Amino acid sequence: MQFELSEALIDDILFSMEDQVGEFYLDTIEGVVCGGIDGLDIFDEDDESGFDSRFISLPEWDSASGFRLMERFAAGLRNPLVREDLSSALGRGRGVFRAFKDTLSRYPEAEKLWFAYKEKEMKREIVRWYNGLREEWGLEKIGVEPEETDDLVLEDFRFHSLRKEDIDKIAELHRRCLEEYEKNLAEAGTGPFFAALIREAQVFRNLPEGSREPPSLSPLCISAESGGGEFAGYISGIVKDSTLYIQNLEVKAEFRGLGIGEALLVRFLNSMDPDEVGQVLLDLPSWAEDFSRVLLRESFQPYTMRYWLKLSNRRD
């Protein structure tokens, strides 16, 4: 009854698990999946002992399993925009699978992540099922190597130096990000003070005071675009006295959480000449603190913590 779990057999099992209509079994002698809508009609159903010694059921996978998988995927997304839309789709009653699919179709990169995630998790389920059988046979369990889904997505993105056609797109993205910046400051209770806080941050990054435009004409700029040619984000900076000030690192909302920001930062740092640039400074807003993990991986070190206080809120 023992059989080898090959990649081809895994693919056949995956396909059969997703078929919620047919009844499938694994033929351990031939090493293939058989059955379908009509079930098995190739074996004498009266010979139960022969059937059980040759055919075994596939891993259990029903609509409830699929729904739980969608929930885990949505909950684990780092992009809040896509995560909220998917959570809303999953909160529907009837037609939840169609709603999930239609929502993902609006975010091609997240959709690709979903397909990679789904395949990876279902393969894990197959390996767990197979290891259960191997345990019964008295054999050692096999392992499974997870694929890096973020790398699969980044393969579709292109990165290049500043181009003339990017300037208007960069300016528009910067205006949107500045609106987010102001909104976050307002929600933090800064009220009328956020203008001064933004102005102070611009001085740190060597931006003209009060500017709402990014340094888009600077040659120190790298932008990213999707495989379909859609502008996704950019990073820009300026060198002064051997110090590189990263002025802006901004990614469009629908592309966040895919590693684009990290990829832009790494490419930007790799483009610098260590003989001309001695140090790099980057200002990180408190609501983007998750990005600090990327900075630490690239050997950045925090050198100051900036706090804000509304004096009237100070407790006695």
SERO-4910 file (N, C-alpha, C, O; in steps of 0.05 Angstrom, whole numbers):
BEGIN
 pado doro    nc1    nc2    nc3   cac1   cac2   cac3    cc1    cc2    cc3    oc1    oc2    oc3
  Met    A     16    -24      0      0      0      0     17     25      0      6     47     -4
  Gln    A     43     22      4     61     46      4     64     57    -24     63     42    -43
  Phe    A     68     83    -25     71     97    -51     89    121    -47     91    131    -24
  Glu    A    100    131    -68    117    155    -67    101    180    -74     86    180    -93
  Leu    A    104    200    -58     90    226    -63    107    243    -81    123    259    -72
  Ser    A    103    241   -107    118    257   -126    105    284   -131     82    288   -122
  Glu    A    119    302   -144    107    328   -150     83    326   -168     63    340   -165
  Ala    A     85    307   -187     62    303   -206     38    293   -190     15    301   -196
  Leu    A     42    275   -171     20    264   -156      8    286   -138    -16    287   -134
  Ile    A     25    303   -127     16    325   -110     -3    343   -126    -24    352   -117
  Asp    A      5    349   -151    -11    366   -168    -38    353   -174    -59    367   -174
  Asp    A    -38    327   -179    -63    313   -184    -82    313   -159   -106    316   -162
  Ile    A    -70    310   -136    -85    310   -111    -97    338   -106   -120    340    -98
  Leu    A    -81    358   -111    -90    386   -108   -115    391   -126   -135    402   -116
  Phe    A   -113    383   -151   -135    387   -169   -160    373   -159   -182    384   -161
  Ser    A   -157    349   -150   -180    333   -141   -192    344   -115   -216    343   -111
  Met    A   -175    355    -97   -185    366    -72   -203    389    -77   -222    394    -61
  Glu    A   -198    404    -97   -214    428   -103   -240    422   -117   -257    439   -119
  Asp    A   -243    397   -126   -267    389   -139   -287    380   -118   -284    359   -106
  Gln    A   -307    397   -113   -326    392    -92   -349    374   -100   -368    368    -85
  Val    A   -349    364   -125   -370    348   -136   -363    318   -137   -378    301   -128
  Gly    A   -340    313   -148   -332    285   -152   -322    271   -127   -316    284   -107
  Glu    A   -320    245   -129   -309    228   -107   -283    216   -117   -284    200   -136
  Phe    A   -261    222   -104   -235    214   -113   -221    196    -93   -224    199    -69
  Tyr    A   -204    178   -104   -187    161    -87   -159    160    -99   -155    166   -122
  Leu    A   -141    151    -82   -114    147    -92   -110    117    -97   -114    101    -78
  Asp    A   -103    110   -121    -97     82   -128    -67     77   -120    -50     87   -134
  Thr    A    -63     64    -98    -36     60    -88    -19     42   -105      6     42   -103
  Ile    A    -32     25   -121    -17      7   -138     -6     22   -163     17     19   -170
  Glu    A    -24     38   -175    -16     53   -199     -3     80   -191     11     92   -208
  Gly    A     -8     89   -167      3    114   -159    -10    138   -172      3    158   -178
  Val    A    -37    136   -177    -51    157   -191    -77    162   -176    -87    145   -161
  Val    A    -89    186   -181   -115    193   -170   -136    183   -190   -133    188   -214
  Cys    A   -157    171   -180   -178    162   -197   -205    168   -184   -207    174   -161
  Gly    A   -226    165   -200   -253    171   -190   -264    194   -206   -259    197   -230
  Gly    A   -281    211   -193   -293    233   -207   -322    235   -199   -330    227   -177
  Ile    A   -339    246   -217   -367    250   -211   -381    223   -205   -398    221   -188
  Asp    A   -373    203   -220   -386    177   -217   -372    159   -196   -380    136   -193
  Gly    A   -352    170   -183   -337    154   -163   -321    133   -177   -311    137   -199
  Leu    A   -318    110   -164   -302     88   -175   -320     67   -187   -338     56   -173
  Asp    A   -316     61   -212   -332     40   -224   -313     19   -236   -321      2   -253
  Ile    A   -288     19   -227   -268      1   -238   -262    -22   -219   -246    -40   -225
  Phe    A   -275    -22   -196   -269    -42   -176   -295    -54   -166   -316    -41   -164
  Asp    A   -294    -79   -159   -317    -94   -148   -323    -84   -120   -308    -89   -101
  Glu    A   -345    -69   -117   -352    -57    -92   -358    -79    -70   -356    -73    -46
  Asp    A   -364   -103    -78   -369   -124    -59   -344   -134    -46   -344   -145    -24
  Asp    A   -321   -129    -59   -296   -138    -48   -283   -116    -31   -265   -102    -40
  Glu    A   -294   -111     -7   -285    -89      9   -256    -91     18   -242    -71     19
  Ser    A   -248   -115     23   -220   -119     32   -201   -112     10   -180   -100     15
  Gly    A   -207   -119    -15   -190   -112    -37   -190    -82    -42   -169    -71    -49
  Phe    A   -213    -70    -39   -215    -41    -44   -198    -26    -23   -182     -9    -31
  Asp    A   -200    -33      2   -186    -20     23   -156    -24     21   -140     -7     31
  Ser    A   -148    -46     10   -119    -51      8   -106    -37    -16    -82    -35    -18
  Arg    A   -123    -26    -34   -112    -13    -58   -119     17    -58   -101     33    -66
  Phe    A   -143     25    -51   -151     52    -53   -153     66    -26   -163     54     -7
  Ile    A   -144     91    -24   -146    106      1   -158    133     -6   -155    144    -28
  Ser    A   -172    145     14   -185    171     10   -164    193     10   -143    190     22
  Leu    A   -170    214     -5   -152    237     -6   -155    255     19   -175    251     34
  Pro    A   -137    274     23   -141    292     47   -168    306     46   -177    313     24
  Glu    A   -180    309     69   -206    322     70   -203    352     63   -186    365     74
  Trp    A   -220    361     45   -220    389     38   -248    396     27   -256    387      6
  Asp    A   -262    413     42   -289    421     34   -290    452     34   -270    465     37
  Ser    A   -314    462     30   -318    491     28   -310    505     54   -300    527     53
  Ala    A   -315    492     77   -307    504    102   -276    506    104   -266    526    115
  Ser    A   -262    487     94   -233    488     93   -223    511     76   -205    526     83
  Gly    A   -236    514     53   -230    536     35   -235    563     47   -220    582     44
  Phe    A   -257    565     62   -264    591     75   -244    598     96   -236    621     98
  Arg    A   -236    578    113   -216    583    133   -190    592    121   -176    609    133
  Leu    A   -183    581     99   -158    588     85   -160    617     76   -140    632     79
  Met    A   -183    626     65   -186    653     56   -185    672     80   -173    694     78
  Glu    A   -196    664    103   -195    681    127   -166    685    136   -158    707    142
  Arg    A   -150    663    136   -122    666    145   -106    683    126    -89    699    135
  Phe    A   -112    680    100    -97    697     81   -103    726     85    -85    743     86
  Ala    A   -129    733     87   -137    761     90   -126    772    116   -117    795    116
  Ala    A   -127    757    138   -117    767    163    -87    772    163    -77    789    177
  Gly    A    -72    757    147    -43    759    146    -33    780    126     -9    784    125
  Leu    A    -50    792    111    -41    812     91    -31    837    105    -43    846    124
  Arg    A     -8    847     96      3    871    108     -9    897     96     -6    918    107
  Asn    A    -23    894     73    -35    917     60    -62    922     73    -81    906     69
  Pro    A    -66    944     88    -92    948    102   -115    952     83   -137    944     89
  Leu    A   -110    965     60   -131    970     40   -143    943     30   -167    939     30
  Val    A   -126    925     21   -135    900     10   -146    882     33   -166    868     29
  Arg    A   -133    883     56   -142    867     79   -171    874     87   -187    857     92
  Glu    A   -177    900     88   -204    909     96   -224    901     75   -246    893     82
  Asp    A   -217    904     49   -236    897     28   -242    867     28   -265    859     25
  Leu    A   -221    851     32   -226    822     33   -241    813     58   -258    795     56
  Ser    A   -236    826     80   -251    820    105   -280    827    101   -297    812    111
  Ser    A   -285    849     87   -313    856     82   -327    835     64   -350    828     69
  Ala    A   -312    826     44   -323    805     26   -329    779     41   -349    766     36
  Leu    A   -311    772     59   -314    748     74   -337    750     95   -347    729    105
  Gly    A   -345    774    101   -367    778    120   -394    775    108   -414    776    122
  Arg    A   -395    772     82   -421    768     69   -431    740     74   -416    722     82
  Gly    A   -456    736     71   -468    710     74   -467    694     48   -446    682     42
  Arg    A   -488    694     33   -489    680      8   -470    693    -12   -468    717    -14
  Gly    A   -456    676    -28   -439    686    -49   -412    696    -39   -399    712    -52
  Val    A   -403    686    -15   -378    696     -4   -354    689    -21   -335    704    -23
  Phe    A   -354    665    -33   -331    657    -49   -329    674    -74   -307    682    -82
  Arg    A   -351    681    -87   -351    698   -110   -342    726   -102   -327    739   -117
  Ala    A   -352    736    -79   -344    763    -70   -314    764    -65   -302    784    -71
  Phe    A   -303    743    -53   -274    742    -48   -259    743    -74   -239    757    -77
  Lys    A   -268    727    -93   -254    726   -119   -256    752   -134   -236    762   -145
  Asp    A   -279    765   -133   -283    790   -147   -266    812   -134   -256    829   -148
  Thr    A   -265    812   -108   -249    832    -94   -219    829   -101   -206    849   -106
  Leu    A   -209    805   -101   -181    800   -108   -175    808   -136   -152    817   -142
  Ser    A   -194    806   -154   -189    812   -182   -182    842   -186   -171    850   -206
  Arg    A   -189    858   -166   -183    887   -168   -155    893   -159   -144    915   -163
  Tyr    A   -142    873   -147   -114    876   -138    -97    854   -149    -93    834   -135
  Pro    A    -88    856   -174    -73    834   -187    -50    823   -171    -45    799   -171
  Glu    A    -35    840   -158    -11    831   -143    -19    815   -119     -7    794   -113
  Ala    A    -40    824   -105    -50    808    -82    -63    782    -91    -61    762    -78
  Glu    A    -75    783   -115    -87    759   -126    -66    738   -131    -70    714   -126
  Lys    A    -43    747   -142    -21    728   -146    -11    717   -120     -4    693   -118
  Leu    A    -10    734    -99     -2    724    -73    -21    703    -63    -12    683    -51
  Trp    A    -47    707    -67    -67    688    -58    -63    661    -71    -64    640    -58
  Phe    A    -59    661    -97    -56    635   -111    -31    620   -101    -32    596    -97
  Ala    A     -9    635    -96     15    623    -86     11    613    -58     19    591    -50
  Tyr    A     -3    629    -41     -8    622    -14    -26    597    -12    -21    579      3
  Lys    A    -47    597    -29    -66    574    -29    -52    549    -37    -56    528    -24
  Glu    A    -36    550    -58    -22    526    -66     -3    516    -45     -1    492    -40
  Lys    A     12    534    -32     31    527    -11     17    514     12     26    493     22
  Glu    A     -6    525     21    -19    514     44    -33    488     38    -33    470     55
  Met    A    -43    484     14    -55    459      7    -34    437      4    -39    414     11
  Lys    A    -11    445     -6     11    425     -7     20    417     21     26    394     26
  Arg    A     20    436     39     26    429     67      6    409     78     14    390     92
  Glu    A    -19    412     71    -40    394     80    -36    366     69    -40    346     82
  Ile    A    -28    365     43    -22    339     31      1    325     44      1    301     49
  Val    A     22    341     50     46    329     63     39    319     91     48    298     99
  Arg    A     22    334    105     14    325    132     -2    298    130      2    280    146
  Trp    A    -19    297    110    -35    272    105    -16    249     98    -19    227    109
  Tyr    A      3    254     81     22    233     73     40    225     96     46    201     99
  Asn    A     48    244    113     64    237    136     49    220    156     60    203    170
  Gly    A     22    224    158      6    207    175      6    179    165      7    160    181
  Leu    A      6    175    139      8    148    127     35    136    132     37    112    139
  Arg    A     56    152    129     83    142    133     87    133    162    101    114    168
  Glu    A     74    148    180     76    140    208     64    113    213     74     96    228
  Glu    A     41    107    199     28     81    201     46     59    189     46     37    198
  Trp    A     62     67    169     79     47    156    105     44    171    121     26    164
  Gly    A    110     60    191    134     58    207    158     71    193    181     64    197
  Leu    A    152     92    176    173    106    161    177    134    172    159    145    186
  Glu    A    200    145    167    206    172    176    189    193    160    184    189    136
  Lys    A    181    214    173    166    235    159    183    251    140    208    252    143
  Ile    A    171    262    119    185    278    100    179    308    107    159    313    120
  Gly    A    196    326     98    192    354    103    181    368     78    179    356     57
  Val    A    175    393     81    166    409     58    179    436     59    181    449     80
  Glu    A    189    445     37    203    471     35    183    492     26    174    492      3
  Pro    A    176    512     43    157    533     35    169    552     15    193    559     17
  Glu    A    154    561     -4    163    580    -23    160    608    -12    142    614      4
  Glu    A    178    626    -21    176    654    -13    157    668    -32    165    675    -54
  Thr    A    133    672    -23    113    684    -41    119    713    -47    112    722    -69
  Asp    A    132    728    -28    139    756    -34    157    758    -58    154    776    -75
  Asp    A    177    739    -60    195    739    -82    180    734   -108    187    745   -129
  Leu    A    160    717   -107    145    711   -131    131    736   -142    130    740   -166
  Val    A    121    753   -124    108    777   -132    128    798   -143    123    810   -163
  Leu    A    151    801   -129    170    821   -137    182    815   -164    192    833   -177
  Glu    A    181    790   -173    192    783   -199    177    798   -221    188    803   -243
  Asp    A    152    807   -216    136    820   -236    141    851   -237    131    864   -254
  Phe    A    156    861   -217    160    890   -216    187    898   -229    206    882   -229
  Arg    A    187    922   -240    211    932   -253    219    958   -238    202    973   -229
  Phe    A    246    962   -235    256    985   -220    275   1000   -239    291    987   -253
  His    A    274   1026   -240    290   1042   -258    295   1070   -247    281   1079   -229
  Ser    A    315   1083   -257    321   1111   -249    299   1129   -259    282   1122   -275
  Leu    A    299   1153   -249    279   1173   -255    276   1177   -285    295   1180   -299
  Arg    A    251   1175   -294    245   1181   -322    225   1204   -324    211   1210   -305
  Lys    A    226   1218   -346    209   1242   -349    179   1236   -345    165   1252   -333
  Glu    A    171   1212   -354    142   1205   -352    134   1198   -323    110   1195   -318
  Asp    A    154   1195   -305    147   1189   -278    142   1214   -261    130   1211   -239
  Ile    A    150   1237   -270    150   1261   -253    122   1268   -243    118   1272   -219
  Asp    A    103   1268   -261     75   1275   -253     64   1254   -234     49   1260   -216
  Lys    A     71   1228   -239     61   1206   -223     73   1208   -195     59   1203   -175
  Ile    A     98   1215   -193    111   1218   -167     99   1241   -152     93   1239   -128
  Ala    A     94   1264   -166     82   1287   -152     54   1280   -142     47   1288   -120
  Glu    A     38   1266   -158     11   1258   -149     12   1239   -125     -3   1243   -106
  Leu    A     30   1220   -126     32   1201   -103     41   1216    -78     31   1211    -56
  His    A     60   1234    -81     70   1249    -58     47   1266    -46     45   1268    -21
  Arg    A     31   1278    -62      8   1294    -51    -11   1276    -36    -21   1283    -14
  Arg    A    -16   1252    -46    -33   1233    -32    -21   1224     -6    -35   1222     15
  Cys    A      5   1218     -6     18   1210     19     19   1232     39     17   1227     63
  Leu    A     22   1257     29     22   1280     48     -5   1283     61     -7   1290     84
  Glu    A    -26   1278     46    -53   1278     57    -56   1257     79    -69   1261    100
  Glu    A    -45   1233     74    -45   1211     94    -30   1220    119    -38   1215    141
  Tyr    A     -7   1233    114     10   1243    135     -5   1262    153     -5   1260    178
  Glu    A    -19   1281    141    -34   1301    156    -58   1287    170    -64   1295    193
  Lys    A    -70   1268    157    -93   1254    170    -84   1239    195    -97   1240    215
  Asn    A    -61   1225    193    -50   1210    216    -43   1229    239    -48   1223    262
  Leu    A    -32   1252    232    -25   1271    253    -50   1282    266    -51   1286    290
  Ala    A    -70   1288    249    -95   1298    260   -109   1277    278   -119   1284    300
  Glu    A   -108   1252    270   -121   1231    286   -105   1226    312   -116   1217    332
  Ala    A    -80   1233    312    -64   1231    336    -69   1254    356    -58   1255    378
  Gly    A    -86   1273    347    -94   1295    365    -77   1320    362    -78   1338    379
  Thr    A    -61   1322    340    -44   1345    337    -61   1370    330    -53   1393    335
  Gly    A    -84   1366    317   -101   1388    310    -87   1409    294    -75   1404    273
  Pro    A    -87   1434    304    -75   1456    289    -44   1456    289    -31   1472    276
  Phe    A    -32   1437    304     -3   1436    305     10   1420    283     34   1420    280
  Phe    A     -6   1405    267      6   1386    248     22   1401    227     42   1390    217
  Ala    A     15   1425    220     29   1440    200     58   1445    209     77   1443    193
  Ala    A     61   1452    235     88   1457    245    104   1431    246    128   1431    241
  Leu    A     91   1408    252    105   1383    253    114   1374    225    136   1364    222
  Ile    A     97   1378    206    105   1372    178    128   1389    169    147   1380    156
  Arg    A    127   1415    176    148   1434    168    174   1426    181    195   1427    167
  Glu    A    174   1418    206    198   1409    220    210   1384    207    234   1382    204
  Ala    A    193   1365    199    202   1341    186    214   1347    159    233   1334    150
  Gln    A    203   1367    145    214   1374    118    242   1386    121    259   1382    104
  Val    A    246   1402    142    273   1413    147    293   1391    152    315   1393    142
  Phe    A    285   1370    167    303   1348    172    312   1335    146    335   1327    143
  Arg    A    293   1333    127    299   1318    102    309   1337     81    310   1330     57
  Asn    A    317   1362     88    327   1381     69    308   1388     47    316   1392     24
  Leu    A    282   1388     53    262   1397     34    256   1426     38    258   1436     61
  Pro    A    249   1440     17    241   1469     20    218   1471     40    199   1456     39
  Glu    A    220   1491     58    200   1494     79    172   1499     66    169   1516     48
  Gly    A    153   1483     75    125   1486     65    120   1473     38     98   1475     27
  Ser    A    141   1459     27    137   1447      1    118   1424      2    118   1407     20
  Arg    A    101   1422    -18     83   1400    -21     91   1383    -46     77   1365    -54
  Glu    A    114   1390    -57    124   1376    -81    148   1359    -74    165   1368    -58
  Pro    A    150   1335    -84    174   1318    -79    197   1328    -96    193   1342   -115
  Pro    A    222   1321    -88    245   1329   -104    247   1312   -129    266   1297   -133
  Ser    A    226   1313   -146    224   1295   -168    244   1299   -190    248   1282   -207
  Leu    A    257   1323   -191    277   1328   -212    305   1319   -204    323   1320   -220
  Ser    A    307   1310   -179    333   1300   -170    341   1274   -184    324   1256   -187
  Pro    A    366   1273   -193    375   1247   -206    376   1224   -186    376   1201   -195
  Leu    A    376   1230   -160    376   1209   -140    348   1199   -135    336   1206   -114
  Cys    A    338   1184   -153    310   1175   -151    307   1148   -166    317   1146   -189
  Ile    A    294   1129   -153    288   1104   -166    258   1099   -163    247   1103   -142
  Ser    A    245   1090   -185    216   1085   -183    211   1056   -190    228   1042   -201
  Ala    A    187   1047   -183    179   1019   -188    153   1019   -204    136   1036   -200
  Glu    A    150    999   -221    125    995   -235    119    966   -237    136    949   -237
  Ser    A     93    960   -238     84    932   -239     89    920   -267     98    934   -285
  Gly    A     85    894   -269     89    881   -294     71    892   -316     78    890   -340
  Gly    A     48    903   -308     30    916   -327     37    944   -334     22    957   -349
  Gly    A     59    955   -323     67    982   -329     55   1003   -311     58   1027   -317
  Glu    A     42    995   -289     30   1015   -271     50   1025   -251     64   1009   -238
  Phe    A     52   1051   -248     70   1063   -229     63   1054   -201     39   1055   -193
  Ala    A     83   1045   -185     77   1033   -159     89   1049   -136     78   1049   -114
  Gly    A    111   1063   -140    124   1078   -118    151   1088   -126    161   1083   -148
  Tyr    A    164   1101   -107    191   1113   -113    205   1118    -87    194   1119    -65
  Ile    A    231   1123    -90    248   1132    -68    266   1154    -79    276   1152   -101
  Ser    A    270   1175    -63    287   1197    -73    304   1207    -49    296   1204    -26
  Gly    A    326   1221    -56    343   1231    -35    361   1253    -45    362   1259    -69
  Ile    A    376   1264    -27    396   1285    -34    421   1281    -17    419   1274      7
  Val    A    444   1285    -29    469   1282    -14    480   1310     -7    482   1328    -25
  Lys    A    486   1314     18    497   1339     28    518   1333     48    513   1320     69
  Asp    A    543   1343     44    565   1338     62    569   1309     68    571   1301     91
  Ser    A    569   1293     48    573   1264     49    551   1249     64    554   1225     71
  Thr    A    528   1262     68    506   1250     81    483   1247     61    475   1267     49
  Leu    A    472   1223     59    449   1219     42    424   1222     59    419   1206     77
  Tyr    A    407   1242     52    382   1245     65    360   1232     47    355   1241     25
  Ile    A    348   1211     57    326   1198     42    301   1216     47    291   1217     69
  Gln    A    293   1230     26    272   1250     29    244   1237     28    226   1244     43
  Asn    A    241   1219      9    215   1206      7    218   1177     -1    233   1170    -19
  Leu    A    202   1159     12    200   1131      4    170   1125      5    159   1120     27
  Glu    A    157   1126    -18    128   1125    -19    118   1104    -39    129   1102    -61
  Val    A     98   1088    -30     87   1067    -47     57   1071    -48     44   1077    -28
  Lys    A     45   1067    -71     16   1069    -74      2   1050    -56     12   1027    -51
  Ala    A    -21   1058    -46    -35   1042    -26    -40   1014    -34    -37    995    -18
  Glu    A    -48   1010    -59    -55    983    -68    -31    964    -72    -35    940    -75
  Phe    A     -7    975    -71     17    959    -74     33    955    -48     54    943    -48
  Arg    A     22    965    -26     36    963     -1     34    934     10     16    920      5
  Gly    A     54    927     26     55    901     38     66    879     20     65    855     27
  Leu    A     77    887     -3     88    867    -22    118    868    -23    130    853    -38
  Gly    A    130    884     -6    159    886     -6    171    907    -25    195    907    -29
  Ile    A    153    924    -37    163    943    -56    180    964    -42    201    972    -53
  Gly    A    172    973    -18    188    993     -4    216    983      2    235    998     -1
  Glu    A    217    959     12    244    947     18    261    944     -7    284    950     -7
  Ala    A    248    935    -29    263    932    -54    274    959    -64    296    960    -74
  Leu    A    258    980    -62    267   1007    -70    290   1016    -53    310   1026    -63
  Leu    A    288   1012    -26    309   1020     -8    335   1006    -14    356   1019    -16
  Val    A    334    980    -18    358    964    -23    371    973    -49    396    976    -50
  Arg    A    356    977    -69    367    986    -95    379   1014    -93    399   1019   -105
  Phe    A    366   1031    -77    376   1058    -74    403   1058    -60    421   1071    -68
  Leu    A    405   1042    -38    430   1041    -23    452   1028    -40    475   1037    -39
  Asn    A    445   1008    -56    465    995    -73    475   1014    -95    497   1010   -106
  Ser    A    460   1035   -102    468   1053   -123    487   1075   -113    498   1090   -128
  Met    A    491   1076    -86    508   1097    -74    537   1088    -75    544   1065    -72
  Asp    A    555   1108    -78    584   1103    -76    593   1109    -48    592   1131    -39
  Pro    A    603   1088    -34    612   1092     -6    634   1113     -3    638   1124     18
  Asp    A    649   1118    -25    670   1139    -23    658   1167    -23    672   1186    -15
  Glu    A    633   1170    -32    621   1196    -33    599   1199    -12    594   1221     -3
  Val    A    588   1177     -3    567   1178     17    576   1163     42    581   1139     41
  Gly    A    579   1178     64    589   1165     89    567   1155    107    571   1135    121
  Gln    A    544   1167    106    522   1159    123    495   1165    110    493   1181     91
  Val    A    474   1151    120    447   1154    109    428   1160    132    429   1146    152
  Leu    A    411   1179    128    391   1186    148    363   1184    136    358   1191    113
  Leu    A    345   1172    152    318   1168    143    299   1174    166    303   1163    188
  Asp    A    278   1190    162    259   1196    182    235   1177    179    223   1176    157
  Leu    A    228   1163    201    207   1143    199    183   1152    217    187   1154    241
  Pro    A    160   1157    205    137   1164    222    129   1142    240    133   1118    235
  Ser    A    116   1149    263    109   1129    283     90   1108    272     91   1085    280
  Trp    A     72   1116    254     52   1097    243     64   1078    222     51   1060    212
  Ala    A     90   1083    215    103   1065    196    125   1049    211    144   1040    198
  Glu    A    121   1045    237    142   1032    253    148   1004    244    170    994    248
  Asp    A    129    990    231    134    963    222    157    962    202    171    942    200
  Phe    A    162    985    188    184    986    169    211    986    182    231    981    169
  Ser    A    212    990    209    237    990    223    251    963    221    275    961    222
  Arg    A    235    941    218    247    915    215    264    913    189    285    900    189
  Val    A    254    926    168    270    927    143    295    943    148    317    935    139
  Leu    A    293    966    162    317    982    166    338    967    183    362    969    177
  Leu    A    329    953    203    348    938    220    361    916    203    385    910    208
  Arg    A    347    903    185    359    883    168    381    895    150    400    881    143
  Glu    A    378    921    143    397    934    126    419    948    143    434    965    133
  Ser    A    420    942    169    440    952    188    437    981    196    455    993    206
  Phe    A    413    992    191    407   1019    202    406   1016    233    400    995    244
  Gln    A    412   1038    246    410   1040    275    394   1065    283    399   1086    273
  Pro    A    376   1062    302    362   1086    311    380   1104    327    395   1093    344
  Tyr    A    380   1130    323    398   1147    337    383   1168    353    395   1183    369
  Thr    A    357   1170    349    340   1188    366    312   1179    365    303   1167    345
  Met    A    297   1185    386    268   1180    387    254   1207    390    260   1221    409
  Arg    A    236   1213    372    223   1239    373    194   1235    383    179   1219    373
  Tyr    A    188   1251    404    162   1249    416    147   1276    414    160   1297    412
  Trp    A    121   1274    414    104   1298    412     86   1300    436     74   1279    444
  Leu    A     82   1324    447     65   1328    470     47   1352    465     57   1374    459
  Lys    A     21   1349    469      3   1371    470      1   1379    499     -9   1364    516
  Leu    A     12   1403    505     15   1410    533    -10   1409    550     -9   1403    574
  Ser    A    -32   1416    537    -58   1415    552    -66   1387    560    -83   1384    578
  Asn    A    -54   1367    548    -60   1339    555    -42   1328    577    -46   1306    586
  Arg    A    -23   1345    585     -4   1336    605    -18   1332    632    -32   1350    641
  Arg    A    -13   1309    644    -26   1303    669    -10   1315    692     15   1316    691
  Asp    A    -24   1323    713    -10   1334    737      3   1311    753     15   1317    774
***
